[in-house]
Amino acid sequence: MSEAIKTDVLIIGAGPCGLFAVFELGLLDMKVHLVDILDKIGGQCAELYPEKPIYDIPGIPFVTGQGLTEQLLEQIKPFGPTFHLNEMVESIEKIGDPLFRVKTDAGKEFEAKVVVISAGGGSFQPKRPPVPGIEAYEGTSVFYAVRKMEQFRDKNILIVGGGDSALDWTLNLHPIAKRITLLHRRDDFRAAPHSVEQMRALVADGKMDLKIGQVTGLEGADGQLSGAALKANDNAVSTIACDTMLPFFGLTMKLGPVANWGVALENNLVPVDTAAFETNVSGIFAIGDINTYPGKLKLILSGFHEGALMAQKAHRYVYPDKRLVFQYTTSSSSLQKKLGVN
């Protein structure tokens, strides 16, 4: 075990809420390290919908998940946070008042006065469709998320599902794919009506295919699909030619090691107060989708608010003898100096 990394605050989760928390903590002179199980910064925004539009960030009418991540990274650049990616926090141990020892599965150890859990809903994993042998194709020709659209250019794609993700990617990939077939178990969709109308218009014009039924088997070799066996609702069996399949059967939330961190849980979420979003353990906070309280809304903007109030309370733990004076970035020359404003 290498020597412990000492920091004021350790944030578990590098999604939008964790990133904005760096900004709020940085304004109050607290140094931050972040640990994330993913191999990239941005949380669900980067992992699940990097190119999907987000419309409800205040003051930004439209931004993609990746775009929001990049803007947050630019905003926190003055504070120089350190990221530890591809690591999972395994244990949190209280060793002082306030002081925590945090260990990851990579053998890394941190000592922090404050810990902030910003781990979304835990670990999100796609639901795997009940198709025999699908594991052999995963990652090569079966994908559960679209991270780079260009990867699917000129592909013969089978999209399976009837929700927003299935319809969104049918429409978004249609211009670059060789051919798209949308497959759903019934001719009724849970997606936005406008998206369904657009899809049906493409089908009517012969620009894509719509099939009703279920995938019962896959054809191909060495991880590369050549086709999928389809069973229609009248039990008729046919084969759909495809070299790529995108199943959208929803996501399963896995709480993972959060349950072992010593904080109280309620329906796989972390209860917090609404004054500072602190857990039942003093010095451990939870912000974003992982927390719960009366009136909670699972919105990114709510997580930003939670991060701002969390930082105010965290300051008491990091600087117990220092009086906190509330300041605005618009009028405080000292805050503007920290942000590098001329």
C-alpha positions in Angstrom: 0.0 0.0 0.0 1.4 3.4 -1.0 1.3 6.4 1.3 -2.2 7.8 1.8 -3.2 10.7 -0.5 -4.3 13.6 1.8 -7.0 16.0 0.6 -9.6 18.3 2.1 -12.5 16.6 0.3 -12.9 13.3 -1.6 -15.8 13.1 -4.1 -17.0 9.7 -5.1 -18.4 10.1 -8.6 -17.3 12.4 -11.4 -20.6 13.1 -13.0 -22.0 16.7 -13.4 -23.0 17.0 -9.8 -19.6 15.9 -8.6 -17.9 18.3 -11.0 -20.0 21.3 -10.0 -19.3 20.5 -6.3 -15.6 21.0 -7.2 -16.4 24.5 -8.2 -18.4 25.3 -5.0 -15.7 23.7 -2.8 -12.9 25.5 -4.7 -14.5 28.9 -4.2 -14.1 28.2 -0.4 -10.4 27.1 -0.7 -11.0 23.3 -0.4 -8.8 20.9 -2.4 -10.6 18.0 -4.0 -9.8 14.5 -5.4 -12.4 12.6 -7.3 -12.8 8.8 -7.7 -14.9 7.3 -10.4 -15.5 3.7 -11.5 -15.8 4.7 -15.2 -12.8 5.2 -17.5 -14.0 8.8 -18.3 -15.2 11.9 -16.6 -18.8 12.8 -16.8 -20.8 10.0 -15.2 -24.1 9.0 -16.8 -23.8 12.0 -19.2 -20.6 10.6 -20.7 -21.3 6.9 -20.3 -25.0 6.6 -21.4 -25.9 9.7 -23.5 -22.8 11.7 -24.5 -24.4 12.9 -27.7 -28.0 13.1 -26.5 -29.5 16.6 -25.9 -30.2 18.0 -22.5 -32.7 20.9 -22.4 -33.1 21.7 -18.7 -29.8 23.2 -17.6 -30.5 26.7 -16.5 -29.3 29.3 -19.0 -28.3 26.7 -21.5 -31.2 26.0 -23.9 -29.4 23.0 -25.4 -26.3 20.9 -24.6 -25.2 17.3 -25.0 -24.1 15.2 -22.1 -20.5 15.4 -23.4 -20.8 19.1 -24.0 -22.0 19.7 -20.4 -19.1 17.7 -19.1 -16.6 19.7 -21.1 -18.1 23.0 -19.9 -18.0 21.9 -16.3 -14.4 20.8 -16.7 -13.5 24.3 -18.1 -15.4 25.9 -15.2 -13.4 24.0 -12.5 -10.0 24.2 -14.2 -8.8 27.0 -11.8 -9.1 24.7 -8.9 -7.0 21.8 -10.3 -8.9 18.8 -9.1 -7.3 15.4 -9.3 -9.2 12.5 -10.9 -8.7 8.8 -10.2 -10.6 6.9 -12.9 -11.3 3.2 -13.3 -11.4 2.8 -9.5 -14.1 1.8 -7.2 -14.3 2.9 -3.5 -14.4 -0.2 -1.4 -14.4 1.1 2.1 -14.8 4.3 4.2 -13.5 4.3 7.7 -13.8 7.2 10.2 -10.4 7.7 11.8 -10.7 11.2 13.3 -13.2 14.0 13.9 -13.3 14.9 11.1 -11.1 12.5 9.1 -11.9 9.5 6.9 -9.7 6.8 5.4 -11.0 5.8 2.0 -9.7 2.7 0.1 -10.2 1.8 -3.5 -10.0 -1.5 -5.4 -6.8 -0.3 -7.0 -5.0 -0.3 -3.7 -5.2 3.5 -3.3 -5.8 5.1 0.0 -7.0 8.6 0.8 -7.3 10.6 3.9 -10.0 13.3 3.7 -11.8 15.5 6.2 -15.0 15.4 4.1 -16.4 12.7 1.8 -19.1 13.5 -0.8 -21.0 10.6 -2.4 -22.0 11.8 -5.8 -22.3 8.3 -7.4 -25.6 8.8 -9.4 -27.9 5.9 -8.5 -24.9 3.7 -7.9 -23.7 1.6 -10.9 -26.0 1.6 -13.9 -25.9 -1.6 -15.9 -28.0 -2.2 -19.1 -30.6 -5.0 -18.9 -29.4 -7.9 -21.1 -32.1 -9.3 -23.3 -32.8 -13.0 -22.9 -31.2 -14.1 -26.1 -29.0 -17.3 -25.9 -25.3 -16.6 -26.6 -25.6 -12.8 -26.7 -22.5 -12.4 -24.5 -20.2 -13.6 -27.3 -21.2 -10.5 -29.4 -21.2 -7.8 -26.7 -18.7 -5.1 -27.3 -18.0 -6.1 -30.9 -21.4 -6.1 -32.6 -23.9 -5.9 -29.8 -23.9 -2.5 -27.9 -26.0 -1.2 -25.0 -25.1 2.4 -25.5 -24.1 4.8 -28.3 -20.9 6.6 -27.3 -19.6 7.6 -30.7 -22.2 7.7 -33.5 -19.4 7.5 -36.2 -18.8 3.9 -35.0 -22.1 3.0 -36.6 -21.7 4.6 -40.0 -22.6 2.3 -42.9 -23.7 -0.4 -40.6 -26.8 -2.6 -41.0 -28.3 -2.0 -37.6 -31.0 -3.8 -35.7 -32.4 -1.7 -32.9 -34.5 -3.5 -30.3 -36.9 -1.7 -28.0 -39.9 0.6 -27.8 -38.9 3.4 -25.5 -37.2 6.8 -26.0 -33.7 5.4 -26.3 -34.7 3.0 -29.1 -36.6 5.6 -31.0 -34.0 8.4 -30.4 -31.2 6.3 -31.7 -33.3 5.0 -34.6 -33.7 8.6 -35.7 -30.2 9.8 -34.9 -28.4 6.9 -36.6 -30.7 6.7 -39.6 -28.8 9.3 -41.6 -25.4 7.5 -41.3 -26.4 3.9 -41.1 -26.6 1.6 -44.2 -30.0 0.4 -43.1 -31.9 0.4 -39.8 -34.5 -2.1 -38.6 -36.5 -1.3 -35.5 -37.9 -4.3 -33.7 -40.4 -4.2 -30.9 -42.6 -6.9 -29.4 -45.8 -4.9 -30.2 -46.8 -2.1 -32.5 -47.2 0.4 -29.7 -44.4 2.5 -28.3 -43.6 4.2 -25.0 -41.5 6.9 -26.7 -42.3 10.6 -27.4 -45.2 10.8 -29.9 -43.2 13.0 -32.3 -40.4 10.5 -32.4 -42.9 7.7 -33.2 -44.4 9.8 -36.0 -41.0 10.5 -37.5 -40.1 6.8 -37.4 -43.4 5.7 -39.0 -42.8 8.3 -41.8 -39.4 6.8 -42.6 -41.0 3.3 -42.7 -43.8 4.6 -45.0 -41.1 6.1 -47.3 -39.2 2.8 -47.4 -36.2 4.4 -45.7 -36.1 1.9 -42.8 -37.9 -1.2 -41.6 -40.2 -1.9 -38.6 -40.7 -5.4 -37.4 -43.0 -6.7 -34.7 -41.8 -9.6 -32.6 -38.8 -10.7 -30.5 -35.2 -11.8 -31.1 -34.8 -15.5 -30.3 -31.3 -16.1 -31.5 -28.2 -14.6 -33.1 -26.2 -15.7 -36.1 -22.5 -15.0 -36.7 -19.0 -16.0 -35.7 -16.1 -14.7 -33.7 -18.2 -12.0 -32.1 -19.4 -10.6 -35.4 -23.2 -10.7 -36.1 -24.5 -11.6 -39.5 -28.2 -11.9 -38.6 -30.8 -12.3 -35.9 -33.6 -14.9 -35.6 -37.1 -13.2 -35.2 -40.2 -14.8 -33.8 -43.3 -12.8 -34.8 -46.5 -12.6 -32.7 -48.1 -15.2 -34.9 -45.1 -17.5 -34.1 -43.8 -17.1 -37.7 -40.0 -17.4 -37.7 -37.7 -15.3 -39.9 -34.2 -13.9 -40.1 -33.1 -10.3 -40.1 -29.8 -9.5 -41.8 -27.7 -7.2 -39.5 -24.1 -6.7 -38.5 -24.9 -4.6 -35.4 -27.5 -4.8 -32.7 -28.5 -2.2 -30.2 -30.9 -3.6 -27.5 -32.5 -0.9 -25.3 -34.3 -2.8 -22.6 -33.7 -0.2 -19.9 -31.1 -0.1 -17.1 -30.7 -1.9 -13.8 -29.3 0.1 -10.9 -26.7 -1.7 -8.8 -26.0 -0.1 -5.5 -22.6 -1.7 -5.4 -20.3 -1.1 -2.4 -22.2 2.0 -1.2 -24.1 -0.4 1.1 -20.8 -1.1 2.9 -19.8 2.4 3.6 -21.5 2.9 6.9 -24.2 5.4 5.8 -27.9 4.8 6.3 -29.9 3.6 3.3 -33.5 3.9 2.3 -34.8 1.9 -0.7 -31.2 1.8 -2.1 -30.8 5.6 -1.7 -28.9 7.6 0.9 -31.2 9.8 3.2 -29.8 13.3 3.8 -30.9 16.5 5.6 -32.0 19.4 3.4 -29.8 22.0 5.1 -26.5 20.6 3.8 -27.4 17.2 2.3 -25.4 15.4 5.0 -25.9 11.7 5.7 -26.3 10.2 9.2 -22.5 10.2 9.4 -21.1 13.6 10.2 -18.7 14.7 7.4 -20.2 12.4 4.8 -22.5 14.1 2.3 -24.6 12.7 -0.6 -25.6 14.8 -3.6 -27.3 14.0 -6.9 -29.4 11.0 -7.8 -27.9 8.8 -5.0 -29.7 10.8 -2.2 -33.2 11.0 -1.0 -35.3 13.6 1.0 -38.8 14.8 0.9 -39.6 16.5 -2.4 -36.4 15.2 -4.1 -36.3 15.7 -7.9 -33.7 13.7 -9.9 -32.5 16.6 -12.0 -29.0 17.8 -12.6 -30.0 21.3 -11.6 -31.1 19.9 -8.2 -27.7 18.3 -7.7 -26.0 21.6 -8.4 -28.1 23.2 -5.6 -27.2 20.4 -3.3 -23.5 20.8 -4.0 -23.6 24.5 -3.2 -25.2 23.9 0.2 -22.9 20.9 0.9 -19.8 23.1 0.4 -21.0 25.6 3.0 -21.2 22.9 5.7 -18.0 21.1 4.5 -16.1 24.4 5.1 -16.8 24.0 8.8 -15.1 20.6 8.9 -12.1 21.6 6.8 -11.6 25.0 8.5 -13.2 24.7 11.9 -11.6 27.9 13.2 -12.2 30.0 10.1 -15.4 32.2 9.8 -17.1 31.7 6.5 -18.2 35.0 4.9 -20.7 34.4 2.1 -19.7 36.2 -1.1 -21.0 36.5 -4.7 -18.7 35.8 -7.7 -20.2 38.8 -9.4 -18.9 41.3 -6.8 -16.2 39.6 -4.9 -12.7 40.5 -6.1 -11.2 37.6 -4.0 -13.5 35.0 -5.7 -12.8 36.5 -9.1 -9.1 36.2 -8.4 -9.4 32.5 -7.7 -11.3 32.1 -11.0 -8.5 34.0 -12.9 -10.8 36.8 -13.9 -8.9 39.9 -15.0 
